[in-house]
Amino acid sequence: MTQPDKALSQSVAGIAPLPLLLAISIMLGITIRPQLLASASGRADQFAAMLLFWAMAAGFVRGVGFIPKNLALRWLFSGWACLSGLGLALWRLLG
């Protein structure tokens, strides 16, 4: 087993409750109240929507315990990416 394979095999996989709950909350929130993705002027904020959908995807991927082998994908679908996407979307919508 090579050194990178050892590092990957030592990654802790398993259900991550916080990202999973955030993903479910984002999914339900956008489904029930899509107008939350509108800017102050009433127009759809597509960048904020993209950030929220990224946070939702990252939350589901990490929440169910999947950890990609590719380093870039591992970062894009991590719990930290979920929190980052949610924070940036809220900053854009509320700012």
C-alpha positions as CSV (number, residue, x, y, z in Angstrom):
1,M,0.0,0.0,0.0
2,T,1.5,3.4,-1.0
3,Q,1.7,6.3,1.3
4,P,-1.2,8.3,-0.1
5,D,-3.4,5.1,0.0
6,K,-2.6,4.7,3.7
7,A,-3.6,8.3,4.4
8,L,-6.9,7.8,2.6
9,S,-7.6,4.5,4.4
10,Q,-7.1,6.3,7.7
11,S,-9.8,9.0,6.9
12,V,-12.7,8.7,9.2
13,A,-15.8,7.9,7.2
14,G,-19.2,7.6,8.7
15,I,-22.4,9.5,9.2
16,A,-21.7,13.2,9.9
17,P,-24.9,14.5,11.6
18,L,-24.2,18.3,11.3
19,P,-23.6,18.5,7.5
20,L,-26.5,16.1,6.9
21,L,-28.9,18.1,9.0
22,L,-27.8,21.3,7.3
23,A,-28.3,19.7,3.9
24,I,-31.8,18.6,4.8
25,S,-32.6,22.0,6.2
26,I,-31.4,23.8,3.1
27,M,-33.4,21.3,0.9
28,L,-36.6,21.8,2.9
29,G,-36.1,25.6,3.2
30,I,-35.6,26.1,-0.5
31,T,-38.5,23.8,-1.4
32,I,-41.0,25.4,1.0
33,R,-39.9,29.1,0.6
34,P,-38.0,29.6,-2.7
35,Q,-38.5,33.4,-2.4
36,L,-35.7,33.3,0.3
37,L,-33.3,33.2,-2.7
38,A,-34.5,36.6,-3.8
39,S,-32.4,39.7,-3.3
40,A,-33.7,42.8,-1.6
41,S,-34.9,44.1,-4.9
42,G,-37.0,41.0,-5.4
43,R,-34.9,39.5,-8.2
44,A,-33.6,35.9,-8.0
45,D,-30.0,35.9,-6.7
46,Q,-28.5,33.1,-8.8
47,F,-25.1,33.3,-7.2
48,A,-26.6,32.9,-3.7
49,A,-28.7,30.0,-5.0
50,M,-25.5,28.4,-6.4
51,L,-23.8,28.7,-3.0
52,L,-26.7,27.2,-1.2
53,F,-27.0,24.3,-3.6
54,W,-23.2,23.7,-3.2
55,A,-23.6,23.7,0.5
56,M,-26.5,21.3,0.2
57,A,-24.6,18.9,-2.1
58,A,-21.5,19.1,0.2
59,G,-23.7,18.4,3.2
60,F,-25.3,15.4,1.7
61,V,-22.1,13.9,0.4
62,R,-20.2,14.3,3.7
63,G,-23.3,13.7,5.8
64,V,-23.8,10.2,4.5
65,G,-20.2,9.4,5.1
66,F,-18.7,9.5,1.6
67,I,-15.2,10.9,1.4
68,P,-13.9,11.3,-2.2
69,K,-10.3,10.1,-3.0
70,N,-9.6,13.1,-5.2
71,L,-8.2,15.9,-3.0
72,A,-10.1,18.7,-4.8
73,L,-13.4,16.8,-4.6
74,R,-12.7,15.9,-1.0
75,W,-12.5,19.7,-0.2
76,L,-15.5,20.7,-2.4
77,F,-17.7,18.1,-0.7
78,S,-16.4,18.4,2.9
79,G,-18.2,19.6,6.0
80,W,-16.2,22.8,5.9
81,A,-17.3,23.4,2.4
82,C,-20.9,23.0,3.5
83,L,-20.5,25.6,6.2
84,S,-18.6,27.9,3.9
85,G,-21.2,27.8,1.2
86,L,-24.0,28.4,3.7
87,G,-22.1,31.3,5.3
88,L,-21.3,32.9,1.9
89,A,-24.9,32.6,0.7
90,L,-26.3,34.1,3.9
91,W,-23.7,36.9,3.7
92,R,-24.8,37.6,0.1
93,L,-28.5,37.5,0.8
94,L,-28.5,39.4,4.1
95,G,-25.7,41.9,3.2
